[in-house]
Amino acid sequence: MPERTVTVASSVGLHARPASLFSQAAAKVGVPVTLTSAAGKSVNAASILGVLSLGIGSGEEVTLASDAEGSEGALDELVALLSRDLDKE
């Protein structure tokens, strides 16, 4: 299963606006993606409530995974998004 690990760059982590932007992007990539926190809890990346429930802070590592065909590009796109400070955009 393709997966990527990335450090969350947003200054407040994946809360409120950054979580919303991320979950919307995950819904648009066209493949199911799982977001897993460093603590090992996994949620559907397209679910805003799921993403918020992880309580991911700035600088924390998360893992994105998808076993769907053609998911490599989708994972790369989402990693690029999390690598930016979404609070300043």
Secondary structure, DSSP 8 states (H G I E B T S, - for coil): --EEEEE--STT-SSHHHHHHHHHHHHHTSS--EEE-TTS-EEETT-HHHHHHT---TT-EEEEE--STTHHHHHHHHHHHHTS-GGG-
